[in-house]
Amino acid sequence: MTAMSDPLSSEARVATAAARRYLGQLCKHFQHKLPVSLDEQRGRIEFSAGVCELDSTEPDLLALRVNAADEASVANVEDVVTRHLQRFAFREELNVCWTRPT
């Protein structure tokens, strides 16, 4: 019997005064096609490739965390979330830098 491997993860901490607004925009955008949960400060988007959890509890910061089964899936979710976030934040230049926990 082989054990299932632990999911891979990555995180990004995006500095922005509009963290709650972008969290809401991302979740509401994807909820038309994907399972999404959302409250005032947190969200969760369930992509077929993996899950993205969003958190705006810290002032001026949107924290993103991706969990997926493999490297390609992590990269896919990172790319989709980053592109949409940057599109919604066209008025400001956001630095979205994903890191892998060690």
BELHU-V416924 format. One record per pair of residues at least 12 apart in sequence whose C-alpha atoms are under 10 Angstrom apart, sorted by the first residue. I is the first residue (numbers start at 1). J is the second residue. Records with the same first field share a line. If there is no record, write none. Layout:
BEGIN
I = J, J
END
This chain:
BEGIN
4 = 69
5 = 69, 70
6 = 67, 68, 69, 70
7 = 50, 66, 67, 68, 69, 70, 71, 74
8 = 50, 66, 67, 68, 69, 70, 71, 73, 74, 100, 101
9 = 50, 51, 52, 65, 66, 67, 68, 69, 70, 71, 73, 74, 75, 98, 99, 100, 101, 102
10 = 52, 64, 65, 66, 67, 68, 71, 74, 75, 77, 78, 97, 98, 99, 100, 101, 102
11 = 52, 53, 54, 63, 64, 65, 66, 67, 78, 96, 97, 98, 99, 100, 101
12 = 54, 62, 63, 64, 65, 66, 78, 82, 95, 96, 97, 98, 99, 100
13 = 54, 55, 56, 61, 62, 63, 64, 65, 95, 96, 97, 98, 99
14 = 56, 60, 61, 62, 63, 64, 94, 95, 96, 97, 98
15 = 58, 59, 60, 61, 62, 63, 94, 95, 96
16 = 56, 59, 60, 61, 62, 89, 92, 93, 94, 95
17 = 56, 59, 60, 61, 62
18 = 56, 59, 60, 61, 62, 89, 92
19 = 41, 54, 55, 56, 57, 58, 59, 60, 61, 62, 63
20 = 39, 40, 41, 42, 43, 54, 55, 56, 57, 59, 60, 61, 62
21 = 40, 41, 56, 62, 88, 89
22 = 54, 56, 62, 84, 85, 86, 88, 89
23 = 38, 39, 40, 41, 42, 43, 44, 53, 54, 55, 56, 62, 63, 64, 85
24 = 38, 39, 40, 41, 42, 43, 54, 56
25 = 84, 85, 88, 89
26 = 38, 43, 44, 45, 54, 81, 84, 85, 88
27 = 39, 42, 43, 44, 45, 52, 53, 54
28 = 43, 45
29 = 84
30 = 45, 46, 47, 84
31 = 44, 45, 46
33 = 46, 47
34 = 46, 47, 48
35 = 47, 48, 51
36 = 51, 52, 53
37 = 53
38 = 53, 54, 55
39 = 55
40 = 55, 56, 57
41 = 54, 55, 56, 57, 58, 62
42 = 54, 55, 56, 57, 62, 63, 64
43 = 55, 56, 64
44 = 64, 65, 66
45 = 66, 77, 81
46 = 66, 67, 77
47 = 68, 73, 76, 77, 80
48 = 68, 73, 77
49 = 66, 67, 68, 69, 70, 72, 73, 74, 75, 76, 77
50 = 66, 67, 68, 69, 70, 73, 74, 75, 76, 77, 78
51 = 65, 66, 67, 68, 69, 73, 74, 77, 78
52 = 64, 65, 66, 67, 68, 74, 77, 78, 81
53 = 65, 66, 67
54 = 66
62 = 96
63 = 96
64 = 78, 81, 82, 96, 98
65 = 77, 78, 98, 99, 100
66 = 78, 81, 98, 100
74 = 100
75 = 98
78 = 96, 97, 98
79 = 98
81 = 96
82 = 94, 95, 96, 97, 98
83 = 96
END
